[in-house]
Amino acid sequence: MTSDGSVDESLDAWQAPEYAAPGLFDEHAVTVGSGALAVPGTVTVPHGEGPHLAAVLLAGGGPFDRDGTAGPNKNLKDIAWGLASQGVAVLRFDKVTYAHREQVSAIPEFTPTEEYVPHAVAGIEILRGLPTVDDDQVFVIGHSMGGKFAPRVAAADSKVAGLVVLAGDTVPMQWSVVRVIEHLTKIDPATAALLPTVEVATEQAEQVDSPDLSPATPAAKLPFGMPAPYWLDLRAYDPVAVASTLEIPMLFMQGERDYQVTIDGDLAGWRAGLAGRPDATFRVYPADDHLFFPGTKPSIPEDYTHPHHVDPEVVADIADWLRSRVRSDRR
């Protein structure tokens, strides 16, 4: 880790994408949240007096660092550097499940709401406090499960200017797991062999759906071995229903090669729940996988072991959409 809070590029295979221009922005370290579960983060701030648009980045499900590191790839860092190169300030942070994995695992009542909302809201406040940021134009950009929980973040902070949801899931996670295992069994049997069988995953999903699910249900009977309070909170949260109550613009982006979050399953949920909303925009990228890496072959987990960068069209579209959301009287 460097003194400015970014990851030392000499220690890994990541190289800046062509659309990033490091000479146009600075980075510095921040602490996001307070108390024992505060996490380290990085703010990427464009040069100039501003006022700049700004966004908090939310990583997907699992113990991800602030860069979204997957093998040699860092999709969140790609996005942060790409947006900062186009005049958007970005804050990204290590998830609490990454920075404090042992502490969190020792909290049986820990929920996905606690995994996302407190640190996201704290990050928004950090951005609003920067002198070159327009405090009325702070957005939330969430990837995968981070996109799923972006509406809950906006519901917790009424001043959020808008949402960008990158491959946000709407199908209940327990059933997405079953779908993924079924898919990999067909196209990537070697990886599927490392996962629970479809039968086991189905039994676990049914346990999550059961009216008998309670805080006392053993974690061993549930997907990923996560405790029951986690699943009870997740089961009670309908991201589409929450999004439909928000009076803010929203951009939904989806890769067509994504097998983890799908057009027919998950994006269809957003489209149905927000039908008729002129402030809801939907965009599909035919070449992109779940991390928005372009390619031509069916996506498989092994792909993430090879270097990629987030589709430049995706980064450009986010920047253009953010700028288009600024009220004309503030331009």
C-alpha positions in Angstrom: 0.0 0.0 0.0 1.4 3.4 -0.9 1.2 6.5 1.3 -1.7 7.9 -0.8 -3.9 4.8 0.0 -3.6 3.2 -3.5 -2.3 -0.3 -4.2 1.4 -0.4 -5.2 1.2 -1.4 -8.9 4.7 -3.0 -8.7 3.3 -5.7 -6.5 0.8 -7.1 -9.0 0.1 -7.4 -12.7 -2.4 -4.6 -12.9 -1.6 -1.8 -15.3 -3.7 1.4 -15.8 -6.2 1.1 -18.6 -5.7 3.4 -21.7 -8.7 5.5 -20.7 -7.1 6.4 -17.4 -4.9 9.6 -17.2 -3.2 9.6 -13.8 -1.9 13.1 -14.5 -5.4 14.5 -14.3 -6.2 13.5 -10.7 -4.7 12.9 -7.3 -5.4 10.1 -4.7 -5.3 10.2 -1.0 -6.2 7.8 1.8 -9.3 8.1 4.0 -10.9 6.2 6.9 -14.5 5.3 6.1 -16.8 4.8 9.1 -15.9 4.9 12.8 -15.2 2.6 15.6 -13.8 -0.9 15.5 -15.3 -1.6 12.0 -13.9 1.5 10.3 -12.3 0.6 7.0 -9.5 2.1 4.8 -10.4 3.8 1.6 -9.1 5.9 -1.3 -10.5 9.1 -2.7 -9.6 9.9 -6.3 -10.0 13.6 -7.0 -9.7 15.3 -10.4 -7.5 18.4 -10.6 -9.2 21.8 -10.7 -11.4 23.8 -8.5 -14.6 22.0 -9.5 -17.3 21.7 -8.4 -16.9 18.1 -9.4 -19.5 15.4 -9.6 -18.7 12.5 -7.2 -19.5 8.9 -6.6 -19.1 6.2 -4.0 -18.2 2.8 -5.4 -19.7 -0.4 -3.9 -18.1 -3.8 -4.5 -19.9 -7.0 -5.1 -20.7 -9.8 -2.7 -17.8 -11.3 -0.9 -14.7 -9.9 1.0 -13.5 -7.6 -1.7 -10.9 -4.9 -1.3 -11.4 -1.3 -2.5 -10.1 -2.1 -6.0 -12.4 -5.2 -6.6 -9.3 -7.3 -7.0 -9.9 -10.6 -8.9 -6.6 -12.2 -9.9 -4.6 -9.6 -11.8 -7.8 -7.5 -12.4 -9.2 -4.5 -10.5 -12.5 -3.5 -12.0 -13.3 -0.9 -9.4 -9.9 0.8 -9.7 -10.5 0.8 -13.5 -13.8 2.6 -13.0 -12.4 5.0 -10.4 -9.4 6.0 -12.5 -11.5 6.2 -15.7 -14.1 8.4 -14.1 -11.5 10.6 -12.3 -9.9 11.1 -15.7 -13.2 12.6 -16.9 -13.7 14.9 -14.0 -15.6 12.7 -11.5 -14.3 12.3 -7.9 -14.6 8.7 -6.7 -14.3 7.1 -3.2 -13.8 3.4 -3.0 -13.1 1.4 0.2 -12.3 -2.1 1.5 -15.4 -3.9 2.4 -15.8 -4.6 6.1 -15.8 -8.3 5.4 -12.3 -7.9 3.9 -10.8 -5.4 6.3 -12.3 -7.1 9.4 -13.0 -10.6 8.3 -12.5 -12.3 11.7 -14.4 -9.7 13.6 -17.4 -9.9 11.3 -17.4 -13.7 11.3 -17.6 -13.6 15.0 -20.8 -11.5 14.9 -23.6 -14.1 14.3 -26.3 -11.4 13.8 -24.3 -9.6 11.1 -26.4 -8.7 8.1 -25.8 -7.6 4.5 -27.4 -4.2 5.3 -24.6 -3.7 7.9 -22.1 -5.0 5.2 -23.0 -2.1 2.9 -25.1 0.8 4.2 -23.1 2.3 7.1 -19.8 2.5 5.2 -21.5 3.7 2.0 -23.3 6.5 3.8 -20.0 7.5 5.6 -18.2 7.6 2.2 -20.9 9.8 0.8 -20.3 12.3 3.7 -16.6 12.2 3.1 -17.1 13.2 -0.6 -19.6 16.0 0.4 -16.9 17.4 2.7 -14.3 17.8 -0.1 -14.0 21.5 -1.1 -13.9 20.7 -4.8 -16.9 18.4 -4.8 -20.5 19.5 -5.5 -22.2 18.2 -2.4 -25.6 18.0 -4.2 -24.2 15.8 -6.9 -22.9 12.7 -5.1 -24.0 9.4 -6.7 -23.7 5.8 -5.7 -22.3 3.2 -8.2 -22.7 -0.4 -7.1 -21.5 -3.6 -8.8 -23.3 -6.9 -8.4 -24.4 -7.1 -4.8 -23.2 -3.6 -4.3 -25.7 -2.6 -7.1 -28.4 -4.7 -5.3 -27.9 -2.6 -2.2 -27.5 0.8 -3.8 -31.2 1.5 -3.5 -31.0 0.8 0.2 -28.1 3.2 0.5 -30.1 5.9 -1.3 -33.1 5.2 1.0 -30.8 5.8 4.0 -29.4 9.1 2.6 -32.1 11.2 0.9 -29.5 13.5 -0.7 -28.0 10.8 -3.0 -28.2 12.3 -6.5 -28.7 9.1 -8.4 -27.7 5.4 -8.8 -25.6 3.5 -11.3 -26.3 -0.2 -11.0 -23.7 -2.5 -12.7 -25.0 -6.1 -13.0 -27.1 -5.7 -9.9 -29.0 -8.8 -9.0 -32.7 -9.1 -8.4 -33.2 -12.8 -8.4 -32.8 -14.1 -4.8 -29.2 -14.9 -4.2 -29.9 -18.5 -3.0 -31.5 -19.3 -6.3 -28.8 -17.5 -8.3 -26.4 -19.9 -6.7 -28.4 -22.8 -8.1 -28.5 -21.3 -11.5 -24.7 -20.6 -11.6 -23.9 -24.2 -10.5 -26.3 -25.6 -13.2 -24.6 -23.3 -15.8 -21.0 -24.2 -14.8 -21.9 -27.9 -14.7 -22.6 -27.7 -18.5 -19.8 -25.4 -19.6 -17.0 -25.7 -17.0 -17.3 -29.0 -15.2 -13.9 -28.6 -13.5 -15.0 -25.5 -11.6 -18.5 -27.0 -10.9 -16.8 -30.0 -9.2 -15.4 -27.6 -6.6 -18.9 -26.3 -5.7 -21.9 -27.9 -4.0 -24.0 -30.1 -6.1 -27.2 -28.7 -7.6 -29.1 -30.9 -5.2 -27.3 -29.5 -2.2 -27.6 -25.9 -3.4 -31.3 -26.4 -4.0 -31.8 -27.8 -0.5 -30.0 -24.8 1.0 -32.1 -22.4 -1.1 -35.3 -24.0 0.0 -34.1 -23.7 3.6 -33.6 -19.9 3.0 -37.2 -19.7 1.6 -38.7 -21.8 4.4 -41.1 -20.1 6.8 -39.2 -22.1 9.5 -36.0 -20.1 8.9 -35.0 -18.5 12.1 -31.9 -17.0 13.8 -31.4 -20.4 15.3 -31.1 -22.2 12.0 -27.6 -23.7 11.7 -25.4 -21.9 9.2 -24.2 -25.2 7.9 -27.6 -25.7 6.4 -27.5 -22.4 4.5 -25.7 -21.2 1.4 -22.0 -20.3 1.8 -22.3 -21.3 5.5 -23.6 -17.7 6.2 -25.6 -17.5 9.5 -29.4 -17.3 9.4 -29.7 -13.6 10.3 -27.8 -12.7 7.2 -30.3 -14.6 5.0 -33.3 -13.3 7.0 -32.2 -9.7 6.2 -31.4 -10.5 2.6 -34.8 -12.3 2.2 -36.7 -9.3 3.5 -35.0 -6.9 1.1 -36.6 -6.3 -2.3 -34.2 -4.0 -4.2 -36.6 -3.3 -7.0 -39.4 -2.3 -4.6 -37.0 0.0 -2.7 -35.7 1.5 -6.0 -39.3 2.2 -7.1 -39.8 4.5 -4.1 -36.8 6.6 -4.9 -37.3 9.9 -6.8 -33.8 10.0 -8.3 -32.4 9.0 -11.7 -31.0 5.5 -12.1 -28.8 3.8 -14.7 -28.8 0.0 -15.0 -25.9 -1.6 -17.0 -25.7 -5.3 -17.9 -23.2 -7.5 -19.7 -24.7 -10.0 -22.1 -22.0 -12.6 -21.4 -22.7 -12.4 -17.6 -23.8 -15.8 -16.3 -23.9 -14.7 -12.6 -26.4 -11.9 -13.1 -28.5 -12.3 -16.2 -30.6 -10.2 -18.6 -33.5 -12.5 -18.5 -33.5 -13.0 -14.8 -32.1 -10.0 -13.0 -32.2 -7.1 -15.4 -35.8 -8.1 -16.3 -36.6 -7.5 -12.6 -35.4 -4.0 -12.7 -37.1 -3.3 -16.0 -40.5 -4.7 -14.8 -40.4 -2.9 -11.5 -39.4 0.5 -13.0 -41.4 0.3 -16.2 -42.6 3.7 -17.2 -40.0 5.6 -15.2 -38.4 8.2 -17.5 -35.6 8.6 -15.1 -34.6 4.9 -15.3 -32.1 4.0 -18.1 -31.1 0.5 -19.2 -28.1 -0.4 -21.2 -26.8 -3.8 -22.3 -23.2 -4.5 -23.5 -23.1 -7.6 -25.7 -19.4 -8.3 -25.3 -19.2 -7.9 -21.5 -19.1 -10.4 -18.7 -20.0 -9.9 -15.0 -17.0 -7.7 -14.4 -17.7 -5.8 -17.6 -14.7 -7.2 -19.3 -15.2 -7.6 -23.1 -14.7 -10.9 -24.8 -16.1 -13.2 -27.4 -16.3 -16.7 -25.7 -18.7 -17.8 -23.0 -17.6 -16.4 -19.7 -16.1 -18.9 -17.2 -14.4 -18.2 -13.8 -10.9 -19.0 -15.2 -11.2 -15.9 -17.3 -10.6 -13.8 -14.2 -7.1 -15.2 -13.9 -6.0 -13.3 -17.0 -5.6 -9.5 -17.2 -8.5 -7.5 -18.4 -9.9 -4.0 -18.1 -13.5 -2.7 -17.7 -15.0 -2.0 -21.1 -14.1 1.6 -22.1 -17.6 2.2 -23.4 -19.0 1.4 -20.0 -16.7 3.9 -18.2 -17.5 6.5 -20.9 -21.2 5.9 -20.6 -21.2 6.2 -16.8 -19.3 9.6 -17.1 -21.7 10.9 -19.8 -24.8 9.8 -17.8 -23.5 11.4 -14.6 -22.9 14.7 -16.4 -26.3 14.5 -18.1 -28.0 14.3 -14.6 -26.6 17.7 -13.5 -29.4 20.2 -13.5 -29.0 22.9 -16.2 -28.9 25.7 -13.6 -25.8 24.1 -12.1 -23.8 23.7 -15.3 
